[in-house]
Amino acid sequence: MKKLPGAEKAELQELPQIKERISFLYLERCIINRQDSSISISDERGTVQVPAASLGILLLGPGTTITHRAMELIGDAGTGILWIGEHGVRYYAFGRPLTHSASLLLRQAKLVTNTKSRLAVARMMYQMRFGQEDVSQMTMQQRKAEEAAEAADSGRDKSYPDDYIVLDIETTGLREKTDEIMEIAMLKVIEGKTTASFHTLLHTKKPIPRPIEKLTGITNDDLAKKGKELDEILPQVVDFVEGYALVGHNIGFDLGFLNQALAKAKRAGLDNPQYDTMEMYTKVQSTLGKKSLADVVRALQISEKPSHWGMPDCKAEKEVYEILKAKCKKQQ
């Protein structure tokens, strides 16, 4: 098995005691990755590293994306993790390292050392894998052949889809509960080619703050003349993205606002598979301090230039995704 990069896993006795740790660290609207024995926290302002073993518990608020490697490090460091709502108002889930108890390891040892129980576990796992198909009477060789056939039938690598929706929204601020969506732009991409687009400006209850006008170029006059009502647009958005993976730069931010709007309209939130180009970029190259869309476009020498205007940003994000998709596949 290929050795994973990064610092060696610390022995349990080497980890700081809870009294020596920071009690908690709250994060929101950021990407959390791993850098050696530290977690790497990135947003539009830049990147910082925090030693994982220095934390008692990590609190994840809205808009956070965390990689598998970061979760692995958090578990190895004996740090707890808590998924919560904005400002800690709601509690969703909690995870703690399995090193606190050997009960699961002892249970596993008991099952694997008994021939009958080991076979029963194997049958249960294959039943979960193959769904409705009855595998209870199949031999181990038949089950292995079935698994090999499924793997061969899966064909090409599908971890990064060729058919997807690029999503980009512009908002009046950063807080999904108090600020508003003022623009939605989407591209439908099939086998790498754009086949359809969606774009609209939206009315807002409050005027656009002057800094946001300067940043995006979208004015209150634009919204007054061309804007539509969000409640009328949401069903169109849901229909446009149905059945497709979603691609975007810091896409957790966009989905946070959209799902907040859907919740207010008493509609189900979007649970489409999502691919964040900011996170993909950190996988293939981590030399930039800031990982804004403009920085990534410049680093990859892409022709489309983002402008904080929905459709140009969507086109830039499509090019970024296609380049990073190829680079990520090479690393697999």
Buried (B, 14 or more C-beta within 10 A) or exposed (E): EEEEEBEEBBEEEEBBEEEEBBEBBEBBBBBBBBBEBBBBBBBBEEBEBBBBBBBBBBBBBBBBBBBEBBBBBBBBBBBBBBBBEBEEEEEEEEBBBEEEEEEEEEEEEEEEEEEEEEEEBEBEEBBEEBEEEEBEEBEEEEBEEBEEEEEEEEEEEEEBBBBBBBBBBBBBEBBBEEBBBBBBBBBBBEEEEEEEBBBBBBEBEEEBEEEBBEBBEBBBEBBEEEBBEBEEBBEBBBEBBEEBBBBBBBBBBBBBBBBBBBEEEEBEBBEBEBBBBBBBBBBBBBEBEEBBBBBBBEBBEBEBEBBBBBBBBBBBBBBBBBBBBEBBEEEE
